[in-house]
Amino acid sequence: MAHAEALATLRERLAAAPRWCVLSGAGMSAESGIATFRDAMSGLWSRFDPMQLASEAGFRADPARVWDWYAERRAGVRAAQPNAGHRALGAYAQRHPGRLTVITQNVDDLHQRAGNTDALRLHGDVLGERWLDRCRRDPGCHPDWALAGSPPHCERCGNLVRPDVVWFGEPLPLAVFDAAQRAVDAAAVLLVVGTSGAVWPAAGLVARAHRAGAWVAILNPEASEVDDEADQCLRGTAATLLPALLD
Ligand SMILES: CC(C)NC(=O)[C@H](Cc1c[nH]c2ccccc12)NC(=O)[C@H](CCCC/N=C(/NCCC(=O)O)S[C@H]1O[C@H](COP(=O)(O)OP(=O)(O)OC[C@H]2O[C@@H](n3cnc4c(N)ncnc43)[C@H](O)[C@@H]2O)[C@@H](O)[C@H]1O)NC(=O)OCc1ccccc1
């Protein structure tokens, strides 16, 4: 089926869908200038070891190094702007409240800034902070009381502040993951945008949606690890395909 025709049929499916979902990954924010993880040359994981930088053990082994790496990524997120893909989803949600659920693996806040303020963040918020360990004092120390530093730390009990993200080996926030599973179970369509489908349990949502009877469409310039679960794959970028489907 020609690209234009495939786009037109998917556009009709979305227009007819009472409820549908987006599952987004790093590719969603690539055109906003935020590096993806696995892209061969520019991907973060081609330059850094994920287990050293995005794991509790890595943080405990070298807190300053991990904190500084996140500080760099936080600055990048603050300097970035939602792209045409984010804006198309935000505008859609304003026009059709309650029909779209955005589920994201991204720790940036670009979906929220574009208007999808209720987006389900499976892997946390890189601009958020929390204590590394449960504070042993009562009442517990508040992260805002932490002494500045790399990372900030509690002057009373030495507790370290960590970014409020889900590191490898850590469970996803249960309430958020449950809501994401319920959303894909009720979806007529799932758009999988800009993810390699390499990270679990997020990637499992694609097969779950398919089993539940949703039409699964993948938007990605390259092949991904979840293409087999798809009813159609549209080769292109988030900032070009989403406006073409929704505006
Ligand atoms: C790597 C993988 C093999 N490992 C895992 O999945 C592990 C282990 C695991 C668990 N189950 C498994 C089953 C099988 C195999 C392995 C596992 N999973 C975990 O550790 C998870 C936690 C996983 C979350 C890790 N945190 C992240 N992020 C936050 C931190 C941070 O960001 O620093 S994951 C991080 O990487 C992932 C990157 O993937 P993508 O977003 O897909 O990005 P990628 O670069 O790979 O791909 C980009 C795509 O975009 C495309 N693209 C590029 N440009 C564009 C463009 N312009 N437009 C559209 N598309 C584009 C490209 O073609 C490409 O396809 C994102 O999820 C991102 O959040 N936790 C857990 O299992 O806990 C257990 C548990 C349970 C109970 C109790 C205790 C423990």
The ligand as an ORCA input file, in Angstrom:
! r2SCAN-3c Opt
* xyz 0 1
  C      17.913     -2.831     27.729
  C      16.960     -3.960     28.049
  C      17.496     -5.244     27.504
  N      16.834     -4.066     29.526
  C      15.627     -3.936     30.086
  O      14.611     -3.756     29.449
  C      15.641     -4.009     31.590
  C      15.748     -5.463     32.046
  C      14.625     -6.287     31.670
  C      13.484     -6.395     32.354
  N      12.642     -7.250     31.685
  C      13.253     -7.705     30.587
  C      12.788     -8.570     29.588
  C      13.615     -8.851     28.555
  C      14.905     -8.263     28.516
  C      15.352     -7.380     29.512
  C      14.510     -7.102     30.547
  N      14.446     -3.351     32.119
  C      14.549     -2.780     33.362
  O      15.565     -2.786     34.035
  C      13.274     -2.114     33.887
  C      13.438     -0.567     33.909
  C      13.615     -0.046     32.532
  C      13.658      1.504     32.566
  C      15.061      2.034     32.474
  N      15.045      3.501     32.411
  C      15.052      4.209     31.299
  N      15.036      5.581     31.323
  C      15.110      6.301     32.593
  C      16.515      6.601     32.954
  C      17.192      7.548     31.993
  O      16.571      7.927     30.998
  O      18.329      7.906     32.310
  S      15.008      3.381     29.793
  C      15.467      4.603     28.612
  O      15.923      3.878     27.513
  C      14.834      3.630     26.650
  C      15.290      4.017     25.295
  O      14.484      3.351     24.393
  P      13.785      4.201     23.231
  O      13.034      5.313     23.855
  O      13.116      3.228     22.389
  O      15.032      4.912     22.489
  P      16.065      4.247     21.464
  O      17.178      5.202     21.334
  O      16.360      2.828     21.843
  O      15.258      4.197     20.079
  C      14.888      5.405     19.457
  C      14.009      5.006     18.271
  O      13.520      6.198     17.679
  C      13.681      6.133     16.276
  N      13.810      7.516     15.804
  C      14.934      8.262     15.711
  N      14.617      9.524     15.269
  C      13.247      9.548     15.125
  C      12.307     10.547     14.738
  N      12.701     11.775     14.402
  N      10.981     10.230     14.706
  C      10.555      8.976     15.024
  N      11.413      7.973     15.432
  C      12.727      8.266     15.468
  C      14.903      5.248     16.052
  O      14.844      4.627     14.781
  C      14.762      4.230     17.197
  O      13.971      3.120     16.803
  C      13.693      4.496     27.041
  O      12.772      3.678     27.612
  C      14.317      5.429     28.069
  O      13.404      5.795     29.057
  N      13.070     -2.502     35.265
  C      12.831     -3.778     35.586
  O      12.734     -4.658     34.770
  O      12.706     -3.952     36.946
  C      12.493     -5.307     37.347
  C      11.963     -5.230     38.715
  C      10.614     -5.504     38.891
  C      10.107     -5.501     40.194
  C      10.960     -5.208     41.290
  C      12.310     -4.919     41.070
  C      12.817     -4.899     39.753
*
